[in-house]
Amino acid sequence: MPANVHRHASRRRSFSPRIAAVAISLGLLFASPLMAINPNEIREDADSEEPTKLVWPQRDFPDPDDVKSGFKPGERFQYRGQWGVFRKVAQITISTEEVQSGDPSLLNVKTEAKTTGFIKALFPLMLKGETLLEPSEGRILENHVTDTGRSNEKDSTSTFDYETGRMKHVDTVRPERNQERDVPYPAPLDYASAILQIRGWDLEADTQHPLFISSNGKFYLIELETKATEIISTQFGKIEAYRVEPVSAYPQSKIFREGGKMSIWVSKDARRIPLRIDVNTSIGTASMRIEEFTLASEALVAQSQQP
């Protein structure tokens, strides 16, 4: 265990409603790294500085046709946000639907993260995201995020032009954050879409896959690896699941850094349900745990109702 983890662990821990809410909205749970996160937004990274010059490594991404099975319209995953001993401090939802234009090649991915219970009274938070996804190419075309939190209002949009290889990020609340930049890889995803794509991966043990994440106008190249197959307890019963963890991130961030650990569990069956996301930090564990879900296939929906 890193020395800084021991150092923090030795201190007396006090409860901070704001820290709890931020931890849950962050990675959700995609929390300290991915788990305490709102799949679309990492609050702590909003003000972080990114190096002005980045040399992105060469990286091959999987053929989109091989991993697009995680993207299906008409699906919904609802999670309970948990922090330490507090079993429900937030609710996070990821859903997919066909675009209004009826273009079958595109998909809308919507997310919502909000604090609940007494945490809501102390630190109200409502994060919403809507992403226009091109499943056949494994990439997003546009991502819009709003935040109506008490002290962190936000309304921003990132738009991708793959003909020019550029992203345009516009923040109407904080225009000083507006920017345009080159897109180093052709397959950017927001956090919600990334969670969905993981469902389409070959998740056998020791396999690794890259994710190229766009968040707050910043980019992250994250390498995930399947570490084990485990039986985890859910409100639907005990389910066998793959445990997937990040093994590297470039550049480093407050979420993906030494001293924090994140794990994602995906059911080891045809449903490939993202069951749980944990992020361990020096102030406790933030977790997203499945409460309700609806799948596109009627057979899979019926199966999901069994304990």
N, C-alpha and C positions, 0 to 999 in steps of 0.2 A: 504493500500500500504506500502511495506517495507520502512524503514527509508532511506536505501541507494538509493532507487529510487527517493525519494523526494530530496535528496541531489544532485544527478546527474541532476535532472530536473531543479534545481534552477540555474545551471551553464549555461553560454552562450555556445551554441553548434556551433561548427565549422565543415565544411564539410571536410572529409578526404577521398580521392578516395580509398586509400588502405583499410580503415575500411569498406567503402561501398562495395567494391569488396569482401572482406573477409566475410562480413555479408551475402551477397547474396550466395556466394559459400558454405557457411556453412550450413545453414540449409535451405539453399536455401534461404534457405528456408526450409527446415526442419529447418529454419533460427534460431533464437537464440536457442531454444531448437531444434526443429527438422526442423524448417522451414528455417532458414537462412542457410540451409545446402545444400551442394552438397550431394545428397543422399548417396554417397559412402564414403564421407570423411568429417571430421570436422577439418578444418585447425587449429583452435585455440587449439584444443586438441593435436596436433601433438607433442608439447613440454611439455605438462602437465605431472606432476608426478602422478602415480597411487599408492595407498598404496601397500606396498610389501606383506602384508597379508590381504586377504579379506575373510570374513566368509559369504558365499553366503547363503541367506535364502532359505528354502524349497519353491518351487513354482511349481504348476502343470500348464502345458501348454495345450492348446486345442488339440484335436485329429486333426492331419494334414488333414485327409479326410474331416473334417468339415470346414476348412478354406482355402483349396487350390484353391477355385474357383477364387481367385484374380490372379492366375498364369496362363496365357494363352499365347501361342506363337503368333507372328505376331501383337502385339499391340505396340502402340507408343503414348507417352504423351509428348508434348512440352510445356514448361512454359516460361513466361517472368519474369525475375528477376527485382523486383522493390525495391527501397530503399528511404524512405521518399518521397520527391516531385519528385524524379528522376524516371520516369515511366519505363525506360528500360535500365538497366545497365548490364544485363546478360541474357543468354539463357541457359536453363537447359532441357535436354531431357532424358527420360527413355524409353527404348524399350526392347522388348523380341523377341527371335527367337529360333527356334529349333537348337540343337547342330549339328555340321557338321557330327558327327558320325551317326546321325539319331536315336540315343537312345531316344525313346519317354518318358522315365522316367526322363529325364534331360531337363533343359532349360537354355539358356543364357540370362542374364539380363545385358544390357549395359546402361551406363549413360555417359553423357557429360555435363560439365558446363563450359561456357566461358563468359568472359566479352565482352560487346559490346559498340559501340558508343565512346564517348569521354573518358569513363572510361577505355576502352580497350587501348587507346593511353597512358593513364597515368599509368595504372596498368594492363598489359596484363596477362590473366589467362586462362589456358586450363587444366581442370581436366577431366580425362577419367577413367572409371571403367568398368571392365567386370567380371561378377560373374557367376560361374557354380552352378546352383540351382537344388536341388532335391525336387520338389514340393510335392511328395507323403509323404515325411518325414518332410516337412516344415523347411528345413535347407540348408545352403550353403556348398558346397564342397571346393570351392576355390574362392578367391576374389583378383583381380589384379588391382592396382590403379597406374596411372601415373599423374604427375603434371609438366607441363612445364612453370609454372609461373616464372616471372623474378628472384625472390629470394628464391623460395621454390621448387626447382626441386625434383621430387620424382619418385621412381619406386619400388613398394613393392608388395609382394604377401603373402597372408595368406592362408594356406592349412590346412584342417581339416581331421584328421584320427579318425573316430568314433569307430574303433575297439580298439584303445589304449586310446581314450578319450583325445587326445592331439591336439593342434594347433601349427603350425610352421609358424612364421612370418619372412620373409626375406626382408630387405630393401637394394637394391643394391647400392643406393646412400649414405646412412648412415648406414653402417653395424653395428655400435655400438647399433643400435636399434633392431638388430636381436634377436629373443627369441623363446623359446618353453614354452608352459604352458598348464595346465589342462583346459579342457572345462567343466565348472560347470553345464551347462544345454545342453540337446541334440538337441536344436533347434536354433542355432545362425543364424542371418540374417545380411546382410549389410543394409544400409539405404534404398537403392532403392528397394530391395526385401521386406523390412518391409512395405514400402508404398504400394506395391502391395498386400501384405498379408492382410493389413487392409481392402481391398475391399471385402475379403471373410468372414469377421467377422459378427456376429450378432450385429448390431449397434443401437439397440433400446436404448432409454434413460436410463442412469444410469448403463449400462453394462460396465464391466471392462475387459481388456485383457492385458496380459503381452507380452513384446517384449524383446528378448535377442539380443542385438546389438553387432556386432564386428566391430571395427573401429581403424585403426592405431595400430593394435596389442593389443588393449584394449577392455574390455568387459563392457557393461552396461545393467542392468536389469531395464527396464522402464515399468511402469504401465500406461496404457491409459484408459480414460473413456469417454463415450459419454455424453456430457453435455447438448445438446439441438438439436432441429431440426430448421433450419433457412432457409429463402429465401435469396440467395445471387445473386448479379448481375455479370454476365459474358458476354463475347463477343458473347456467344451463347444465351443470354437472361437471364431471372431470373430463377434460378433453386433451387428447394428445396434440402437441403443438411443436413447431420449430421455434427455436430461440435464435434470433438474429441480432447481432451487435455491430456497431461501427468499430472498425479497426484503424481508420485513419481519416483525417479531414484536412483539406487545404482550401483557404488558409485556416488557421486556428481561430476559434471564436469563444465567446463566453459560454456557449452551449456545448461545443465540441472541444473540450480541453482536458488537460490532466487534472485529476481530482474529481471528475464526474464520470458516471457510468450509465449507459442507457441500453435497454433491451426491449425488443419487440417480439411478441409471441403470435404466430400465425398458425391456425389450425391445420393439422396434417391430414387433410381429407379433401374431397372435391370442392368443398365450400371455400376454403382458404380465407377464413374469417380472421381479420386482425383482432385478436382477443384482448390484448393487454400491452401497454407500454409503460415501462418503469424508467425513472431517472433518479439515480442516487446522487445526492449532493451532501455537502458538509452540514447542511441544516435539515436533512431528512430526505425521505423518498417521495417524489411526486409520481403519481400513477394514474393512468387512464384504463378503466376496466369496462368491458362491454356490458351494456344493460339491455339493449334491444337491437335487433337488426332485421332487415328485409333484404332478400336476395332476388336476383332477376329470374332465376329458374324456379318454377312452381315445385319441382321435386326437392330442390334444396331448401326452399322455404318450409316445406312439410318436415324435412329432416331436422331443421333448426328448432322445431317445436318439441322435439324429443329431448328428455333429460340426458 
